[in-house]
Amino acid sequence: MNKSLETQRMEKIVSLCKRRGFIFQSSEIYGGLNGCWDYGPLGVELKRNLKNYWWRVMVHERENIVGMDGSILMNRAVWKASGHEDTFTDPMVDCRSCKARLRADQVIDKKGIQQCPNCGGKDLTAPRAFNLMFKTFVGATEDESSVTYLRPETAQSIFVQFKNVLEVSRKKLPFGIAQIGKAFRNEINPRNFTFRSREFEQMELEYFCREEEGIKWLDYWLEERLKFYENIGIPRAKLHAHEIPDEERAFYSKGTYDIEYDFPFGRQELEGVAYRTDYDLQQHIKASGKPLDYFDEETKQRFVPHVVEPSAGVDRTVLALICEAYDEDTAPDEKGKLETRVVLRFHPRMAPIKCSVFPLLKNNEQLVAKAKEIAGLLRPHMNVFYDETGGIGRRYRRQDEIGTPFGVTVDFETLGEKDRALQDTVTLRDRDSMKQERVPITELVSILTSRVR
Ligand code: ATP
C-alpha cells in the first residue's frame, strides 16, 4: 500500500525529532513506556521558548493576571468535588479477537456493524467507563484512606486557591490566575507521536469575571488565543475555531470552542476555550464549606464569579510548531550543485538556537578566536551555537535542519585583511532567504535581539 504524503511527512518529522535531539521515547533502552516522551537538548529549548512566551503575553504583559504553581498531588476531596472521580472517563471497548483495547469512538461502524480498527473483528465487548486518572497512594499505607490521583489538569489548584490568590494580589474583577504544569491522563490509546500522551504539560488561565460578561470574555479570549498561535508562527489559515454544539458541551458550560490545527494526521485540538460559568467554584464551596466568593467594594455585593478558561497543551503546540516548520527545498552544495535541503522554518521567537557562529576556517587561529569572542558576546542575550567543523555549507545545512534562523560567519574581511572598511564586520545569513548581509560586530546584539524577541 502506498503511504500518503502526509504519513510520509509525519514519519520524516518523527525521525528528525529523534536524530537531532528534539524528542526521544521515554525509557527507550528498556523498550519505552507507551504515551511518555523525553525532550532532548533542542526539544527542551523549543518547549521553554513556548512556555516563556505564553507566560510573557498572558501574565507579564497584563496588569490583571497573576501566576501560580500548584502541586501535582492534591487532596482526594478535590477530585470528588470537581467531578473527576465519578465522570472523568472515556468509554472503552475490548476486541475479543485481537485483544486490542479501544476507545469506543475509534471503533469502525460499517452499516451499523461495529468492527475493530486493528483486525476487523466484530466480536467486541459493550462499552465500559474507564477513569483516566492515575491512582496513587500517599504515605506508607496502601488503603482507601490514602488514595489520591495525579492531577489530570492544572485548573483545579487554581480554583481551590482562588481565595488565597485574590487576597494576596488584591485584584478586582475581571482578573485571571495562570499556571503552567504537568498533567497526567491514563489515555486508552496514546497515539500520533506526542499528540495524545499520558504525561503532558498544560498552560491554563482561569479568567474570573461577572456573570453578565461571561460571553464577552469568551469571545475575547478565543480571539486572543488565535492571535497567540499566529505570533508563534502558525498561520491563521491552518487554525480553526470549532464551536462545540450544545449537546456535546459539558452541562455547566455556556459556550466552548476548540482551537484546532491541521496536523499531517488530521485536524485536531490544540486548546479548549470554555466559559465554565461558576460551576467549579460552586462545587468546591459545597464540598469544602469555605466561601470562595468575591466582595464588590462599589456595590457592596458578595457573589461567586464566573470563569472563562483558555486551556492549551504545551506538547501539542510543540508538535504543531515542528509540523508547521518542517520544509524541504533545494539549495546549492559546496560545489554549487543543487541538493535537497531540510529546513525547520521556526519563527525566530520559538527557534531553539537563535544564532550559529562559524569561523570560515578551523585552522586559522585569528578566525577561531574572533568567532569565539562573538559567540561569547551573544551568549548572555540568546542561545547560540559555535561550530567550526566541516565545510561552511554543511555547517549551514546542519543549522537549517534544526531551524536556527541566523548564522554569523567570521571571514578574512572581518580581520581587515582584504578591505580595511570591512574590518570588524561579519556576514549575517538568513535561514529562509539564505541571503547574507554584512554587519558591524558592534551592532550584532541589537540586530539579533530585535529579531528574536
Ligand atoms: P482530547 O479531546 O484531545 O482528549 P480534551 O478535550 O480532553 O482533549 P482538555 O481537557 O480540554 O482536552 O485539555 C486541555 C488541553 O490539554 C487540550 O486542548 C490539549 O492541548 C491538552 N491535552 C489534553 N489531553 C492531552 C493528552 N493526552 N496529551 C497531550 N495533551 C493533552
Boltz pocket constraint, residues with backbone or C-beta under 6 A from the ligand:
constraints:
  - pocket:
      binder: B
      contacts: [[A, 153], [A, 185], [A, 187], [A, 194], [A, 195], [A, 196], [A, 197], [A, 198], [A, 199], [A, 200], [A, 201], [A, 202], [A, 269], [A, 270], [A, 271], [A, 272], [A, 311], [A, 312], [A, 313], [A, 314], [A, 315], [A, 316]]
      max_distance: 6.0
